[in-house]
Amino acid sequence: MSYAIIGSGAIGGALAKQFARGKIKAVIANRRGTASLEDALQAFAPTVSATETADALDADVIILAIPFGAAGEVAKLRSDWAGKIVVDATNAIEFPAFRPLDLGGRPSSQVVAAQFKGAKVVKAFNTLPAAVLADEPRRSEGHRTIFVSGDHADANEKVASLATLLGFSPIILGRLDEGGLLQQFGGPLTLRSLIHQQA
């Protein structure tokens, strides 16, 4: 599997750190281009490298570490997303009030999925603050958990496997209208940093 991170902010940087820590090759892209990433990626080279967004979208698994409102811009860069797993790490937040966007009761990841026609969208990596997401997930008492939700069981399993490779303990919650609602911004799992204790 090939992996790409779209977005180089706090969440994108945290994920890049975890890929580098796990020695899992990935590319990362942002709107400003590869030159803007050179300094930030020095510590992660050669495992994580910079690329242009259009090239990053050739990866099998594409992680959206961007503002919720920017997802549509990325979706428009391809006419067909069939065969792709798109990991929605966004949070639908209304600024400056810092409250959940009113999406009419729809899970935010369903809104994202509707824009990425043909892709298998999985909600993951969105519930932890960036500093916690970047921290070593293997704790003395167990592994930090990552919640996973999506409408395609095979895609959920692949994202859960990635989380395991990165050192996390994944918990698959079910479909986007079930688990996705629990883990989206404002849901009961927001900012829950849980440790899966080892037997």
C-alpha positions in Angstrom: 0.0 0.0 0.0 1.2 3.5 -0.7 0.3 6.4 1.6 -0.1 10.2 1.1 -0.9 12.9 3.6 -2.6 16.0 2.2 -2.0 18.9 4.5 1.1 19.9 6.5 -0.4 21.7 9.5 -0.5 20.4 13.0 -2.3 17.1 12.2 -0.4 16.5 8.9 2.9 17.1 10.7 1.9 14.7 13.6 1.1 12.0 11.1 4.3 12.6 9.2 6.2 12.1 12.5 4.4 8.8 13.1 5.1 7.5 9.6 8.7 8.4 10.1 8.8 6.8 13.5 7.3 3.6 12.1 9.6 3.6 9.1 6.5 3.5 6.8 7.1 5.3 3.5 4.7 8.2 2.8 4.5 11.4 0.8 3.1 14.7 2.0 1.7 17.6 0.1 0.2 21.0 0.7 -1.1 23.9 -1.3 2.1 25.9 -1.1 4.3 23.3 -2.9 7.3 21.1 -2.0 9.7 24.0 -1.3 7.6 25.0 1.7 8.0 21.5 3.2 11.8 21.1 2.9 12.8 22.3 6.4 9.9 20.6 8.2 10.7 17.2 6.6 14.4 17.1 7.2 13.9 15.1 10.4 11.6 12.6 8.6 13.7 12.0 5.4 13.9 9.7 3.6 10.8 7.9 5.0 8.5 10.8 4.4 9.0 13.0 1.4 7.4 16.0 -0.2 5.5 15.9 -3.4 3.0 17.9 -5.4 -0.6 17.4 -4.5 -1.5 16.0 -7.9 1.1 13.3 -7.5 0.2 12.6 -3.9 -3.3 11.6 -5.1 -1.8 8.6 -6.9 -1.4 6.9 -3.5 -3.6 4.0 -2.5 -4.5 5.6 0.8 -4.9 9.4 1.0 -5.2 11.0 4.4 -7.0 14.4 4.5 -5.2 16.4 7.2 -6.8 19.7 6.1 -9.6 22.0 7.2 -13.0 20.5 6.7 -14.0 23.2 4.2 -10.9 22.5 2.0 -11.9 18.9 1.3 -14.0 19.9 -1.7 -11.0 21.6 -3.3 -9.0 18.3 -3.1 -12.0 16.3 -4.4 -12.1 18.4 -7.6 -8.5 17.4 -8.5 -9.7 14.0 -9.7 -12.8 13.1 -11.7 -12.7 9.5 -10.5 -11.8 8.4 -7.0 -12.6 4.7 -7.6 -10.1 2.4 -6.0 -8.9 5.0 -3.5 -9.2 4.9 0.3 -9.7 8.5 1.6 -9.1 8.9 5.3 -11.0 11.8 6.7 -9.0 13.3 9.5 -10.9 16.6 9.3 -13.1 18.2 11.9 -16.2 20.2 10.9 -15.7 23.2 13.1 -17.4 26.6 13.0 -14.9 29.4 13.7 -14.5 31.6 15.7 -17.2 30.0 17.9 -15.3 26.7 17.9 -18.4 24.6 17.8 -19.6 21.9 15.5 -20.8 23.0 12.1 -24.5 22.6 11.5 -24.6 19.9 8.8 -28.3 19.2 9.3 -27.7 16.0 11.3 -25.5 14.4 8.6 -22.2 12.9 9.8 -19.4 15.2 8.6 -17.7 12.2 6.9 -20.8 11.6 4.8 -20.5 15.1 3.5 -16.8 14.4 2.7 -17.7 11.1 1.0 -20.3 12.7 -1.2 -17.5 14.9 -2.7 -15.1 12.0 -3.3 -17.1 10.0 -5.8 -16.1 6.4 -5.9 -13.7 6.5 -3.0 -14.0 4.5 0.2 -14.0 7.1 2.9 -12.9 6.2 6.4 -13.0 8.5 9.5 -9.8 8.2 11.5 -7.0 10.2 13.2 -9.3 13.1 14.0 -10.1 12.7 17.7 -6.7 13.3 19.2 -5.1 16.8 19.6 -2.1 17.1 17.3 0.4 17.0 20.2 -1.1 13.8 21.4 -1.3 12.3 17.9 2.4 13.1 17.4 3.4 11.5 20.7 4.8 8.0 21.0 1.6 5.8 20.9 3.2 2.8 22.6 2.9 3.5 26.3 4.2 1.5 29.2 0.6 0.4 30.1 -0.5 -0.3 26.5 -1.1 1.5 23.1 -3.0 4.7 22.4 -6.3 4.0 20.6 -7.4 5.3 17.2 -11.1 5.1 16.2 -12.0 4.0 12.7 -15.4 4.3 11.0 -16.5 3.8 7.4 -19.1 2.2 5.2 -16.7 -0.4 3.7 -15.4 -3.1 5.9 -12.4 -3.8 3.8 -11.3 -0.1 3.9 -11.9 0.0 7.6 -9.6 -3.0 8.1 -6.9 -1.5 5.9 -6.9 1.8 7.9 -7.0 -0.2 11.1 -3.9 -2.1 9.9 -2.2 1.2 9.2 -3.0 2.4 12.7 -1.5 -0.8 14.1 1.7 -0.4 12.0 2.0 3.2 13.3 1.9 1.8 16.9 -1.7 2.5 17.8 -4.5 0.2 18.9 -7.4 0.7 16.4 -11.0 0.4 17.4 -13.4 -0.1 14.5 -16.7 1.6 15.3 -18.8 0.7 12.3 -20.4 2.8 9.6 -20.2 6.6 9.2 -23.7 7.1 10.4 -22.8 5.1 13.5 -19.2 5.4 14.6 -18.6 8.4 12.4 -21.1 10.4 14.5 -19.4 9.3 17.7 -15.9 10.5 16.7 -16.7 13.6 14.7 -16.1 17.0 16.3 -18.7 17.5 19.1 -19.2 13.7 19.4 -18.6 11.8 22.6 -15.2 10.5 21.5 -13.8 13.9 20.6 -10.5 14.5 22.4 -10.7 11.1 24.1 -7.1 9.8 24.6 -7.6 6.2 25.6 -5.0 3.6 26.2 -5.7 0.0 25.2 -4.0 -2.0 28.0 -2.0 -5.1 27.0 -3.0 -8.3 28.6 
